[in-house]
Amino acid sequence: MNRKIFTACTAFLLGASVAWLPTAQAASFSEVQPYITDYQIGFTDGTKLVTSPVYDGYSRYSSYTTVTKAGKYGLLDNKTGKEMTPAIWDSIELIPSGKIAIVQKGGWFQYLDLTTGKLSATKYAGGHAYYLTDEHDTVVAMIGQTSTLLDSSGKVLIPPFAGKLSMVQLMDPTMESDQSAEPVRYFLGSTTNQITLYDPVTFAPTFTLKNASLIPNEGGPKTAYLKVQSGGKEGLVDVEGKYALEPNYKALYFLNNGFVRIEGPDGVGLWKGGKMLVEPQYADVGTEFNQPDVYTTMTKDSITYHSLSKGTAQTFKKGAEILANHHVLGQDPKTGLYGIAEIGGKTIVPYTYPRVEGPPAARLLIRADGKKGLIPGWEQPMAEPTVWFDSVTTIGGTYSMLSIQDGKRIGLYSESKGWIFEPQESTVIHYDQKSNRVIVENTADGTTAAYGFDGRIINDTEPRKEALTDYVTTAGSTEKGFVLVDIKTQQPISKAYRSLYFEGGEMKLIVAMDEKVADLYTPQGELLTKDIQIPLQQGQMDQSPVVFTKMENNLYSAGAKAGSAYVALVRIADGQLQPVSDFDYVGVSARFTAENSLMLLQRPDGTYDVWTNKNGQIARTLDKVSAIETSTGLDNVFVQRGTDWDVYSPEGQRLTSKSYHALKYLTAGEDKLGAIVYQDQQTGLYGLLKVDGTILTEAKFESIALMKDVFPGLWNEAGVAPTYVYTTNKQFGYLDREGQELFQTAFLTKKPAITYRPMSLQSFPSYASQMRQNPLELLSFDKPYSWPADVPSEQKFFANLALYLGLPKEAGKQEVLTELAGKGIIPANPDRVALNDEDMFALSYFMETGQVSKMTAAQLWEWAGKRGLVVERGKMSYYQTMDLYREYHEMFFRELLRTTAGKQAAKAKSLSAATLTAAQQQMLTPMILVNGKAWEELALPLPQAERANVSSTLIDQYNKQAAQLLAAYLKQNP
């Protein structure tokens, strides 16, 4: 009896600020797991609360969890939840796979022994973990007036001493010039009068050097030496503790490739690898990063380039410049004339030129008569100019191609190719921005040539051949088009196309593209698309222009035929292309389940017909569904009709006995079937279904989510963590894969503090974003526009388009199309029965400019892309539930809002909680703060009743500000 009383009292005391709600299914976890109460985090072992919910956040590691509370850090043991140290620290650094942690408060560091829970008695000025060697992967340096080095288990490697520890990196002296070589890491101890270097494996002192202090090389070039100070002078010490350079100098600086700059009382010198290259008597010295053989010495008026390997030197007037391949452009010290010499070698260009010009465009030698000559660029061999001219002009905004003029003669020079042609008469050069080519015209004979910026000629006007398969090649040009040629007969076997390519792999088809459609040929050159062609994807430069899907050893795609504005599902099999469906659709796309494939055929009203393999044949299994969703790892699919969602098999069989407001698949990890979260139509509450659609739990939860989504950074290893988290209006809990409740505790014990961000255009970025995406969510437009309720999107779109064009709102689709074509806004086409994307772009252009577009189809797509009108849809692997005419309706009013008349007609809508759309809610929720946290940062949603109150208050605030927000937006976006 006493034992029972004690247990109850213990639970009561621990739950003083949070209620512990035991369940029959309570389970013991092998590691403690987090829970949430009042949006604070605590930890449980599944049978009891091992901590109160007092933490703001956490980070999980293999054996321990760091927790935060009011900006301070603490540490818990993952197995027991035991508090290793309270949340009182400014930072905690855990050592990987170790038994100690570094803790810091203010300016002081200590280390915590995780086995005993004891803190180091000594406080240090710094503490950090370092990778050292394979033998000691991680070591911990504690540094201050007293310093020590520990391994990850807490074992002392360097005993405490009065001084500082530094990690230093030293190269093998023979590898200093190898930029890819890695240095060896050492630790060095510094006391008031000596330094000691420790072996990185044994940690025995390698040497101790008295009367010396270390000068750190933090972030400097790789070096084989320690820079030390002794007696106020600087020197270099090798890894054995011997002076490589006695401490006799004012200052030393490590340079690249093992060079050391030396400052002495009489000037500057250079040292490398135990050898004084030049005594410190110069004004300055220098090195070249990518040329370890070269160094320079400078006086007041001259600079000398030295070659280490050749032992030679060349002197120039100050201001000389190193070029490619060990060449220097400079002035003779005596004459002041310019020339070019190879470092350590001969003179390439004699010193006879009075002046130079450039860069950036080019380096030029100037003769006494003012004529200019090009100094070869980086990719050309160095030589004295042989061509002289008056001026040089860059082409196309780059320096890779130059137009050269000498009198009336024009030449072309390429940085990579050299002279393409020397200056000649009757030549005109210009840059074609559209094709990014350099165009050369010969005015004497009327010929034209095109060059790329790599200097190569582009023979678009010349026929060229390219093998596609073993049976056919292509022949033709960009200007005249390309045809297929039979290799055996060498005769053309096709009409001319804009482009041809071979789709290999499983497809094995030749794709021949016109402007909007493509023909298909077999590898042997047989035409497949005689009556039906394949529509090209438009406006998607990073996608294949024609998309195929393979199902049951057949290829499928969308097919178009003359006289039809719509497409059909077509099959390519046995050398034939056949329609599988009627030509009633605006798009064909593919979806994939875990083991099956589906073809989605979209109707003009935005609904879908679903085709899949059934009894060995592809057939329509569902028709006119609003949406269909697939999930990775799940074979069954979710289907929406109207507002109802159901689970279906891939073959189209309904598996759920009732419909739901929403469905979402939650995985249970690799190679494990998860469960489906459903939302009840009447209550709005959530429950779980098996993947076959049968019920696991009743709908009694306000939210269900994956454990890893609520608590990022946790891992769901077997026996470690539960799978799902749930909330009710009062409880937080866990569920396993079978829907069994494993744990529960109080979710809210007090009313959360709700505040709201101010609603101004500057502090309400989601408002501006929604206005740019779809202003119809927030605006209505005054007369003449019409908003009929419960009519198809197509009818609503054409009613408003009729009013824009001055037609009666009762005007039908055909009347509107006739009016658009009559005004020239869209191309006239007696077979037209619908609008397409190009028509909408042309209409948008007319709305912006008041002019009829004269652009080609490609130019119109480019214009629409820059304006943000192009929507990526219709790709075989791309899922979207876009209602085509709803999309056009939104696009029309977005464009209308950019016009003066549209701005005058726009009125702010009054929002209501009863009709709040997902887009409106997504716009408003970032303005909510819960206990000081942004809404989107909440790991779990507020209970439904609390959400309703919050939403009502926020909507009221928005409605009061809506008119001012609209006015501010229109002013900012004239």
KESEVO-295161 format. One record per residue (C-alpha): residue in one letter; x, y, z. Coordinates in steps of 0.05 Angstrom, whole numbers, padded with zeros to 5 digits, always signed. Example, Ala and Ser with C-alpha at 12.3 -4.5 7.8 and 13.67 -1.06 7.14 Angstrom:
# KESEVO-295161
A+00246-00090+00156
S+00273-00021+00143
//
This chain:
# KESEVO-295161
M+00000+00000+00000
N+00056+00048+00018
R+00090+00033-00048
K+00027+00051-00087
I+00020+00116-00049
F+00092+00134-00062
T+00085+00121-00137
A+00022+00164-00141
C+00054+00221-00103
T+00115+00218-00148
A+00072+00224-00210
F+00032+00281-00179
L+00094+00320-00161
L+00126+00311-00229
G+00061+00332-00262
A+00053+00395-00221
S+00056+00435-00286
V+00034+00380-00334
A-00017+00324-00328
W+00008+00252-00338
L-00046+00211-00371
P-00029+00137-00368
T-00058+00090-00420
A-00068+00015-00425
Q-00020+00013-00484
A+00037+00051-00449
A+00103+00025-00477
S+00174+00029-00452
F+00223+00059-00503
S+00296+00040-00506
E+00312+00114-00509
V+00274+00173-00482
Q+00231+00210-00532
P+00208+00283-00533
Y+00137+00305-00520
I+00103+00373-00525
T+00061+00408-00473
D+00043+00481-00479
Y+00091+00483-00539
Q+00149+00467-00493
I+00189+00402-00499
G+00198+00349-00446
F+00221+00277-00449
T+00189+00210-00433
D+00211+00137-00431
G+00141+00116-00452
T+00117+00097-00382
K+00131+00162-00345
L+00153+00233-00356
V+00227+00236-00341
T+00231+00312-00349
S+00180+00368-00344
P+00164+00406-00409
V+00211+00464-00398
Y+00255+00463-00460
D+00251+00507-00522
G+00290+00461-00568
Y+00338+00403-00573
S+00392+00370-00616
R+00397+00295-00616
Y+00464+00259-00618
S+00481+00185-00614
S+00483+00181-00538
Y+00462+00249-00513
T+00414+00305-00528
T+00429+00379-00519
V+00369+00419-00496
T+00356+00493-00494
K+00318+00534-00443
A+00314+00610-00444
G+00374+00612-00491
K+00417+00567-00447
Y+00441+00496-00461
G+00437+00432-00420
L+00450+00359-00433
L+00408+00295-00424
D+00426+00222-00429
N+00388+00189-00486
K+00377+00123-00450
T+00350+00149-00384
G+00335+00223-00395
K+00380+00238-00336
E+00403+00310-00335
M+00478+00307-00344
T+00482+00382-00334
P+00426+00434-00326
A+00410+00485-00380
I+00456+00539-00353
W+00510+00541-00407
D+00520+00589-00465
S+00544+00531-00508
I+00557+00456-00505
E+00603+00420-00554
L+00595+00344-00555
I+00655+00303-00576
P+00636+00251-00629
S+00635+00181-00599
G+00666+00210-00537
K+00655+00212-00462
I+00667+00286-00449
A+00634+00351-00470
I+00660+00422-00471
V+00614+00471-00435
Q+00620+00547-00436
K+00591+00602-00393
G+00611+00673-00405
G+00685+00675-00422
W+00702+00609-00387
F+00704+00537-00411
Q+00703+00471-00373
Y+00699+00399-00394
L+00645+00352-00368
D+00660+00279-00355
L+00597+00245-00382
T+00612+00181-00344
T+00615+00213-00275
G+00577+00277-00289
K+00635+00317-00258
L+00660+00384-00285
S+00733+00399-00290
A+00757+00438-00229
T+00797+00485-00274
K+00763+00538-00316
Y+00796+00553-00382
A+00796+00613-00429
G+00781+00567-00488
G+00762+00496-00507
H+00755+00462-00574
A+00756+00394-00607
Y+00804+00380-00664
Y+00815+00324-00713
L+00888+00303-00704
T+00908+00235-00731
D+00876+00168-00747
E+00902+00143-00680
H+00870+00202-00643
D+00813+00221-00688
T+00787+00274-00640
V+00825+00309-00585
V+00803+00365-00538
A+00848+00424-00523
M+00831+00464-00460
I+00870+00529-00462
G+00883+00585-00412
Q+00934+00603-00360
T+00935+00528-00350
S+00926+00483-00412
T+00917+00408-00424
L+00900+00360-00481
L+00850+00303-00474
D+00826+00248-00519
S+00751+00236-00531
S+00747+00190-00471
G+00775+00242-00424
K+00844+00210-00420
V+00898+00262-00409
L+00946+00263-00469
I+00986+00325-00448
P+00984+00338-00373
P+00963+00407-00348
F+01018+00458-00351
A+01023+00533-00339
G+01019+00559-00410
K+00980+00555-00475
L+00968+00501-00526
S+00967+00514-00601
M+00951+00468-00658
V+01003+00477-00713
Q+01007+00446-00783
L+01075+00430-00813
M+01092+00406-00883
D+01146+00358-00904
P+01199+00408-00929
T+01204+00372-00996
M+01129+00381-01008
E+01121+00455-00995
S+01109+00471-01068
D+01055+00417-01076
Q+00989+00452-01066
S+00952+00386-01058
A+00998+00358-01003
E+00969+00356-00933
P+01008+00379-00872
V+01016+00340-00807
R+00980+00368-00745
Y+01019+00378-00681
F+01005+00409-00614
L+01054+00460-00586
G+01058+00484-00515
S+01081+00555-00499
T+01104+00579-00432
T+01136+00645-00412
N+01205+00627-00436
Q+01201+00565-00481
I+01160+00525-00531
T+01151+00449-00534
L+01127+00410-00594
Y+01091+00344-00580
D+01092+00281-00623
P+01021+00274-00655
V+01019+00199-00639
T+01055+00188-00572
F+01047+00260-00546
A+01117+00256-00518
P+01155+00322-00527
T+01192+00323-00593
F+01234+00382-00572
T+01235+00440-00524
L+01265+00506-00547
K+01282+00556-00493
N+01280+00631-00499
A+01230+00628-00556
S+01156+00642-00567
L+01111+00619-00624
I+01084+00668-00676
P+01021+00634-00702
N+01012+00621-00776
E+00936+00624-00773
G+00907+00617-00843
G+00974+00628-00876
P+01006+00588-00932
K+01029+00517-00919
T+01098+00514-00889
A+01148+00465-00860
Y+01172+00513-00806
L+01151+00546-00741
K+01159+00621-00738
V+01186+00641-00670
Q+01209+00703-00635
S+01270+00705-00591
G+01303+00767-00562
G+01255+00811-00601
K+01277+00781-00668
E+01243+00729-00712
G+01269+00663-00739
L+01247+00595-00765
V+01250+00528-00730
D+01242+00459-00763
V+01204+00399-00736
E+01266+00376-00698
G+01272+00441-00660
K+01333+00467-00698
Y+01337+00537-00724
A+01331+00535-00800
L+01337+00611-00798
E+01368+00643-00738
P+01325+00695-00701
N+01361+00756-00729
Y+01306+00790-00767
K+01254+00845-00755
A+01197+00804-00787
L+01184+00742-00828
Y+01124+00727-00872
F+01106+00660-00902
L+01092+00665-00976
N+01066+00611-01024
N+01109+00553-01049
G+01154+00553-00988
F+01182+00623-00997
V+01193+00667-00935
R+01197+00743-00939
I+01250+00771-00893
E+01253+00841-00865
G+01320+00864-00840
P+01348+00931-00819
D+01372+00947-00890
G+01313+00921-00931
V+01275+00860-00953
G+01301+00792-00974
L+01276+00722-00993
W+01290+00654-00963
K+01269+00583-00983
G+01285+00512-00961
G+01346+00529-00919
K+01376+00577-00970
M+01379+00653-00970
L+01359+00669-01042
V+01371+00744-01034
E+01397+00782-00974
P+01349+00831-00941
Q+01372+00893-00979
Y+01316+00905-01029
A+01257+00952-01028
D+01211+00891-01036
V+01208+00819-01060
G+01151+00777-01091
T+01130+00709-01116
E+01080+00681-01166
F+01027+00634-01138
N+01024+00587-01198
Q+01098+00591-01217
P+01140+00564-01159
D+01203+00573-01201
V+01196+00649-01204
Y+01210+00704-01154
T+01224+00778-01159
T+01267+00831-01126
M+01252+00905-01129
T+01291+00969-01121
K+01264+01039-01123
D+01263+01041-01199
S+01269+00969-01224
I+01242+00898-01217
T+01282+00835-01231
Y+01251+00768-01248
H+01291+00707-01224
S+01287+00634-01246
L+01306+00586-01191
S+01317+00527-01237
K+01359+00565-01288
G+01394+00612-01240
T+01382+00670-01287
A+01351+00739-01279
Q+01324+00795-01323
T+01315+00866-01300
F+01261+00915-01322
K+01239+00984-01302
K+01189+00983-01246
G+01118+00966-01270
A+01135+00904-01312
E+01080+00852-01318
I+01084+00776-01320
L+01047+00744-01378
A+01031+00672-01396
N+01084+00617-01399
H+01139+00652-01360
H+01139+00715-01403
V+01148+00786-01378
L+01125+00849-01412
G+01169+00907-01390
Q+01215+00966-01405
D+01289+00964-01415
P+01320+00999-01354
K+01366+01040-01398
T+01323+01059-01459
G+01253+01056-01428
L+01229+01019-01491
Y+01181+00960-01484
G+01195+00887-01502
I+01179+00816-01479
A+01227+00765-01450
E+01221+00694-01426
I+01241+00688-01352
G+01308+00654-01350
G+01311+00654-01426
K+01317+00696-01489
T+01283+00760-01511
I+01221+00744-01552
V+01200+00815-01572
P+01258+00865-01577
Y+01257+00927-01534
T+01239+00976-01589
Y+01168+00998-01573
P+01156+01065-01540
R+01087+01049-01511
V+01037+00995-01493
E+00962+00994-01483
G+00912+00950-01448
P+00884+00909-01416
P+00824+00897-01408
A+00807+00886-01482
A+00877+00866-01505
R+00950+00880-01494
L+00979+00922-01550
L+01048+00943-01570
I+01051+01013-01601
R+01103+01030-01654
A+01135+01098-01661
D+01087+01114-01719
G+01026+01099-01674
K+01009+01032-01706
K+00986+00978-01658
G+01003+00904-01653
L+00970+00849-01611
I+01009+00814-01557
P+00985+00741-01560
G+00935+00721-01506
W+00940+00664-01456
E+00923+00610-01507
Q+00971+00633-01562
P+01046+00623-01569
M+01086+00686-01554
A+01114+00722-01614
E+01127+00792-01641
P+01066+00821-01678
T+01066+00815-01753
V+01001+00852-01765
W+00996+00926-01750
F+00932+00967-01747
D+00897+01031-01723
S+00845+01008-01673
V+00812+00949-01638
T+00740+00939-01616
T+00710+00885-01572
I+00651+00845-01599
G+00589+00824-01560
G+00612+00851-01493
T+00668+00801-01485
Y+00744+00802-01497
S+00747+00736-01533
M+00733+00764-01602
L+00762+00829-01629
S+00747+00870-01691
I+00812+00900-01718
Q+00813+00961-01764
D+00870+00987-01805
G+00848+01044-01849
K+00788+01017-01887
R+00809+00946-01877
I+00776+00902-01823
G+00802+00838-01791
L+00778+00788-01738
Y+00820+00762-01680
S+00802+00706-01631
E+00835+00700-01563
S+00834+00625-01569
K+00848+00617-01644
G+00890+00677-01660
W+00880+00712-01727
I+00816+00687-01761
F+00832+00734-01818
E+00878+00794-01823
P+00850+00863-01840
Q+00821+00864-01910
E+00777+00910-01951
S+00701+00903-01964
T+00690+00873-01895
V+00635+00889-01844
I+00632+00856-01776
H+00574+00858-01727
Y+00547+00819-01668
D+00480+00783-01673
Q+00453+00782-01602
K+00397+00733-01616
S+00442+00678-01641
N+00503+00701-01601
R+00546+00699-01663
V+00596+00744-01697
I+00572+00758-01768
V+00623+00775-01822
E+00597+00804-01888
N+00638+00812-01952
T+00606+00872-01986
A+00644+00858-02051
D+00615+00789-02065
G+00555+00789-02017
T+00577+00728-01978
T+00566+00720-01903
A+00601+00678-01850
A+00584+00666-01776
Y+00632+00653-01719
G+00623+00629-01648
F+00660+00662-01590
D+00707+00602-01590
G+00733+00627-01657
R+00704+00570-01698
I+00663+00583-01760
I+00590+00562-01758
N+00568+00536-01826
D+00492+00540-01816
T+00482+00555-01889
E+00524+00496-01912
P+00491+00427-01916
R+00518+00379-01865
K+00507+00305-01851
E+00502+00269-01786
A+00489+00195-01775
L+00428+00180-01732
T+00423+00104-01737
D+00454+00048-01778
Y+00402+00061-01831
V+00392+00137-01837
T+00431+00201-01832
T+00409+00274-01831
A+00426+00325-01884
G+00410+00399-01889
S+00421+00465-01853
T+00388+00508-01801
E+00367+00556-01856
K+00334+00504-01902
G+00317+00450-01852
F+00340+00378-01844
V+00317+00315-01879
L+00328+00241-01867
V+00372+00206-01918
D+00373+00131-01930
I+00446+00108-01921
K+00439+00053-01973
T+00408+00093-02029
Q+00434+00162-02007
Q+00364+00189-02023
P+00322+00234-01978
I+00263+00197-01947
S+00229+00253-01908
K+00207+00325-01914
A+00250+00381-01884
Y+00244+00391-01808
R+00269+00444-01761
S+00308+00392-01721
L+00320+00317-01719
Y+00347+00273-01664
F+00349+00199-01643
E+00316+00179-01578
G+00355+00117-01557
G+00348+00071-01497
E+00279+00039-01492
M+00249+00088-01543
K+00291+00075-01605
L+00254+00128-01645
I+00276+00185-01690
V+00241+00250-01670
A+00231+00300-01726
M+00207+00368-01700
D+00168+00423-01734
E+00146+00486-01696
K+00092+00455-01653
V+00089+00381-01668
A+00137+00324-01682
D+00137+00264-01728
L+00165+00197-01707
Y+00206+00150-01749
T+00232+00080-01736
P+00309+00072-01735
Q+00301+00045-01807
G+00267+00111-01828
E+00194+00088-01831
L+00145+00143-01815
L+00098+00125-01757
T+00059+00190-01749
K+00020+00192-01814
D-00046+00220-01789
I-00028+00235-01717
Q+00032+00276-01693
I+00063+00287-01624
P+00054+00356-01594
L+00118+00389-01570
Q+00127+00416-01500
Q+00130+00491-01503
G+00169+00539-01458
Q+00210+00485-01423
M+00282+00492-01446
D+00308+00443-01394
Q+00259+00388-01414
S+00257+00339-01472
P+00212+00369-01526
V+00175+00302-01533
V+00158+00259-01473
F+00144+00184-01475
T+00122+00136-01421
K+00132+00061-01424
M+00077+00015-01397
E+00070-00060-01409
N+00124-00059-01463
N+00088-00004-01502
L+00106+00069-01509
Y+00052+00121-01497
S+00049+00196-01510
A+00000+00251-01527
G-00023+00254-01599
A-00051+00311-01640
K-00085+00312-01708
A-00104+00366-01757
G-00172+00398-01744
S-00173+00381-01670
A-00155+00429-01615
Y-00147+00372-01566
V-00102+00312-01557
A-00110+00238-01545
L-00071+00183-01511
V-00032+00147-01565
R+00006+00081-01564
I+00069+00067-01604
A+00077-00007-01613
D+00092-00057-01668
G+00113-00002-01716
Q+00047+00034-01709
L+00020+00097-01675
Q-00053+00088-01654
P-00101+00131-01613
V-00122+00096-01549
S-00172+00149-01528
D-00215+00201-01562
F-00186+00269-01579
D-00221+00302-01520
Y-00163+00323-01476
V-00118+00383-01464
G-00060+00343-01435
V-00032+00274-01422
S+00014+00258-01364
A+00039+00197-01326
R+00038+00179-01253
F+00074+00121-01220
T+00055+00080-01158
A+00101+00032-01123
E+00088-00022-01175
N+00043+00007-01229
S+00036+00064-01278
L-00024+00109-01291
M-00039+00154-01350
L-00077+00218-01331
L-00116+00251-01388
Q-00138+00321-01370
R-00204+00349-01396
P-00215+00423-01411
D-00256+00430-01347
G-00197+00409-01305
T-00221+00338-01289
Y-00182+00275-01306
D-00195+00208-01337
V-00148+00154-01311
W-00122+00099-01356
T-00082+00040-01331
N-00067-00033-01347
K-00126-00078-01335
N-00126-00151-01354
G-00066-00140-01399
Q-00097-00081-01436
I-00094-00007-01422
A-00163+00018-01408
R-00200+00077-01376
T-00212+00057-01304
L-00236+00124-01276
D-00268+00183-01309
K-00278+00257-01291
V-00241+00255-01225
S-00221+00322-01194
A-00152+00299-01174
I-00109+00238-01163
E-00049+00231-01117
T+00005+00178-01112
S+00057+00170-01057
T+00127+00141-01057
G+00125+00069-01031
L+00049+00063-01038
D+00014+00024-01094
N-00056+00047-01081
V-00077+00118-01101
F-00120+00174-01072
V-00177+00198-01117
Q-00218+00261-01108
R-00288+00271-01137
G-00316+00339-01120
T-00294+00348-01047
D-00293+00273-01031
W-00229+00232-01026
D-00225+00156-01030
V-00171+00103-01034
Y-00170+00064-01099
S-00128+00007-01126
P-00085+00024-01187
E-00135-00015-01229
G-00191+00033-01209
Q-00226-00007-01154
R-00252+00035-01096
L-00225+00007-01031
T-00254+00054-00978
S-00326+00043-00954
K-00337+00118-00942
S-00307+00182-00969
Y-00263+00231-00932
H-00247+00305-00932
A-00172+00291-00941
L-00122+00234-00945
K-00046+00232-00935
Y+00002+00174-00935
L+00052+00171-00877
T+00111+00125-00888
A+00138+00081-00832
G+00210+00079-00858
E+00247+00039-00910
D+00216-00028-00930
K+00157-00016-00882
L+00085-00002-00900
G+00060+00061-00868
A-00011+00084-00856
I-00060+00133-00888
V-00085+00192-00848
Y-00157+00209-00863
Q-00199+00270-00844
D-00271+00257-00828
Q-00321+00297-00870
Q-00368+00315-00812
T-00322+00327-00752
G-00257+00348-00786
L-00220+00300-00740
Y-00166+00251-00762
G-00156+00176-00759
L-00113+00123-00792
L-00128+00074-00848
K-00089+00014-00870
V-00059+00020-00939
D-00117-00022-00966
G-00166+00031-00942
T-00193-00007-00881
I-00198+00031-00815
L-00142+00026-00764
T-00167+00079-00715
E-00231+00119-00709
A-00228+00194-00726
K-00215+00223-00657
F-00150+00261-00666
E-00140+00334-00684
S-00074+00319-00718
I-00031+00260-00737
A+00040+00267-00763
L+00104+00228-00771
M+00148+00230-00710
K+00207+00253-00752
D+00167+00311-00780
V+00147+00337-00711
F+00215+00324-00681
P+00268+00333-00736
G+00334+00299-00723
L+00304+00237-00690
W+00314+00170-00722
N+00264+00113-00722
E+00307+00052-00711
A+00272-00011-00688
G+00251-00005-00616
V+00278+00066-00608
A+00221+00112-00626
P+00147+00106-00642
T+00122+00122-00712
Y+00068+00174-00706
V+00050+00233-00662
Y-00022+00254-00649
T-00058+00310-00613
T-00129+00318-00589
N-00158+00382-00560
K-00126+00363-00493
Q-00074+00309-00506
F-00008+00295-00539
G+00010+00223-00554
Y+00046+00171-00596
L+00018+00117-00642
D+00053+00055-00669
R+00047+00030-00741
E-00016-00008-00722
G-00050+00054-00694
Q-00042+00032-00621
E-00034+00089-00571
L+00033+00082-00536
F+00035+00144-00493
Q-00005+00206-00478
T+00002+00268-00436
A-00029+00338-00433
F-00022+00379-00496
L-00046+00447-00468
T-00052+00462-00394
K-00062+00536-00404
K-00087+00582-00458
P-00031+00599-00507
A-00011+00672-00516
I-00033+00693-00586
T-00007+00757-00617
Y-00008+00784-00688
R+00042+00818-00732
P+00022+00888-00756
M-00013+00888-00824
S+00026+00936-00868
L+00052+00921-00938
Q+00123+00919-00912
S+00108+00870-00854
F+00059+00827-00895
P+00101+00796-00951
S+00052+00739-00962
Y-00001+00790-00982
A+00042+00817-01039
S+00060+00747-01060
Q-00013+00726-01064
M-00029+00789-01104
R+00025+00771-01154
Q+00003+00698-01159
N-00073+00703-01160
P-00105+00770-01141
L-00174+00738-01149
E-00164+00707-01080
L-00165+00777-01050
L-00199+00822-01101
S-00264+00828-01139
F-00269+00872-01200
D-00324+00923-01207
K-00367+00930-01269
P-00367+00907-01323
Y-00341+00840-01297
S-00386+00782-01278
W-00380+00730-01222
P-00432+00676-01235
A-00434+00624-01180
D-00431+00548-01190
V-00415+00550-01264
P-00356+00515-01299
S-00291+00553-01303
E-00295+00554-01379
Q-00362+00591-01377
K-00338+00640-01324
F-00274+00655-01363
F-00310+00669-01430
A-00364+00710-01395
N-00311+00758-01367
L-00271+00758-01431
A-00335+00777-01469
L-00345+00837-01423
Y-00272+00858-01432
L-00283+00858-01508
G-00348+00897-01502
L-00393+00838-01517
P-00454+00819-01476
K-00437+00774-01418
E-00484+00722-01448
A-00438+00717-01509
G-00415+00646-01518
K-00346+00618-01527
Q-00350+00618-01603
E-00371+00691-01606
V-00312+00710-01562
L-00263+00670-01604
T-00291+00702-01667
E-00283+00771-01637
L-00211+00758-01615
A-00193+00732-01684
G-00230+00789-01718
K-00189+00841-01679
G-00125+00803-01697
I-00109+00789-01624
I-00105+00714-01638
P-00093+00680-01706
A-00154+00666-01748
N-00170+00592-01751
P-00237+00565-01775
D-00225+00500-01738
R-00211+00533-01671
V-00255+00508-01614
A-00214+00531-01554
L-00158+00577-01530
N-00087+00553-01520
D-00027+00581-01483
E-00002+00621-01543
D-00071+00653-01551
M-00069+00673-01477
F+00001+00702-01485
A-00022+00741-01546
L-00082+00767-01507
S-00037+00787-01449
Y+00008+00825-01498
F-00052+00862-01525
M-00076+00879-01454
E-00007+00907-01437
T+00008+00945-01501
G-00058+00955-01536
Q-00024+00927-01598
V-00033+00863-01636
S+00029+00818-01628
K+00072+00810-01690
M+00119+00762-01656
T+00134+00691-01678
A+00111+00634-01634
A+00182+00627-01605
Q+00187+00702-01591
L+00118+00702-01558
W+00138+00645-01512
E+00202+00682-01494
W+00162+00745-01479
A+00113+00706-01437
G+00169+00672-01399
K+00201+00738-01380
R+00133+00764-01358
G+00121+00703-01313
L+00062+00676-01353
V+00089+00607-01371
V+00064+00551-01327
E+00101+00485-01330
R+00049+00430-01339
G+00036+00369-01380
K+00103+00335-01368
M+00096+00260-01363
S+00126+00259-01294
Y+00094+00324-01271
Y+00031+00324-01229
Q-00015+00384-01227
T-00089+00392-01216
M-00094+00455-01257
D-00162+00470-01287
L-00140+00501-01354
Y-00195+00554-01358
R-00189+00571-01284
E-00115+00582-01298
Y-00132+00627-01357
H-00183+00664-01315
E-00130+00678-01262
M-00080+00699-01315
F-00131+00746-01347
F-00144+00783-01281
R-00070+00785-01263
E-00057+00820-01329
L-00119+00864-01320
L-00092+00888-01253
R-00030+00914-01289
T-00073+00961-01330
T-00101+01028-01308
A-00173+01005-01320
G-00161+00942-01280
K-00132+00981-01221
Q-00194+01025-01221
A-00241+00966-01223
A-00205+00926-01168
K-00239+00923-01100
A-00215+00887-01037
K-00256+00826-01019
S-00282+00817-00949
L-00257+00749-00924
S-00297+00703-00879
A-00279+00642-00837
A-00335+00601-00868
T-00309+00610-00940
L-00234+00618-00926
T-00194+00584-00982
A-00129+00547-00973
A-00092+00604-01009
Q-00123+00657-00965
Q-00107+00618-00902
Q-00035+00607-00926
M-00029+00682-00935
L-00056+00699-00866
T-00023+00648-00820
P+00048+00677-00823
M+00019+00737-00785
I+00003+00694-00724
L+00050+00687-00665
V+00038+00632-00612
N+00076+00642-00547
G+00123+00687-00587
K+00135+00635-00641
A+00115+00643-00714
W+00056+00600-00735
E+00098+00563-00787
E+00149+00545-00733
L+00098+00507-00691
A+00113+00433-00689
L+00039+00418-00678
P-00024+00457-00695
L-00068+00491-00644
P-00131+00453-00625
Q-00190+00465-00672
A-00229+00510-00623
E-00168+00553-00611
R-00153+00556-00686
A-00224+00580-00700
N-00216+00637-00650
V-00148+00657-00678
S-00174+00654-00750
S-00235+00696-00734
T-00194+00751-00700
L-00142+00752-00756
I-00195+00756-00811
D-00228+00815-00775
Q-00161+00851-00772
Y-00148+00837-00845
N-00217+00862-00868
K-00205+00927-00831
Q-00138+00936-00868
A-00155+00906-00936
A-00171+00971-00972
Q-00107+01005-00947
L-00066+00944-00965
L-00094+00945-01036
A-00080+01019-01044
A-00009+01011-01019
Y+00003+00952-01066
L-00024+00988-01127
K+00019+01049-01110
Q+00081+01006-01103
N+00065+00968-01168
P+00043+01023-01216
//
